[in-house]
Amino acid sequence: MVFGSPTFWRFLRYARRYKRYIIGSIICGVLKFSLALMLPYALGKVLDNIILDDIAFE
């Protein structure tokens, strides 16, 4: 069991000083992967609403 390990608790005591950096890294990681998923969504919106609408009116 990992949570009962003394090494795990020693690591948590050490990491407590760097809590801001750890939280910031987690937020940046979530944003990085979220933005990577937004590109296909935005491209789909552009294609559907701008380019394909122009073709439909011709």
C-alpha positions in Angstrom: 0.0 0.0 0.0 1.5 3.3 -1.1 -0.2 5.6 1.5 1.0 3.6 4.4 4.6 3.9 3.2 6.9 6.1 5.3 8.6 7.2 2.1 5.3 8.6 0.7 4.8 10.7 3.9 8.4 11.9 3.8 7.8 13.0 0.2 4.7 14.9 1.1 6.5 16.7 3.9 9.2 17.7 1.4 6.7 18.7 -1.3 4.7 20.9 1.0 7.2 23.7 0.5 6.5 23.6 -3.3 2.7 23.4 -3.2 2.3 26.5 -5.3 4.6 25.2 -8.0 2.9 21.8 -8.0 -0.6 23.3 -8.3 0.6 25.7 -11.0 2.1 22.8 -13.0 -1.1 20.8 -12.8 -3.1 23.8 -14.0 -0.7 24.4 -16.9 -0.8 20.7 -17.8 -4.6 20.8 -17.9 -4.6 24.0 -20.0 -2.1 22.5 -22.4 -4.2 19.4 -23.2 -7.4 21.4 -23.2 -6.1 23.8 -25.8 -4.9 20.9 -27.9 -8.5 19.7 -28.0 -9.9 23.1 -28.8 -8.1 23.4 -32.1 -10.2 20.7 -33.9 -13.4 22.1 -32.3 -12.6 25.7 -33.5 -11.7 24.4 -37.0 -14.9 22.5 -37.2 -16.9 25.6 -36.3 -15.1 27.7 -38.9 -15.7 25.1 -41.6 -19.4 24.6 -40.7 -20.4 28.2 -40.2 -18.3 30.2 -42.6 -17.0 28.0 -45.5 -19.8 25.5 -45.8 -22.5 28.2 -45.5 -20.9 30.1 -48.4 -21.0 27.0 -50.5 -24.6 26.3 -49.7 -25.8 29.8 -50.9 -24.2 29.3 -54.3 
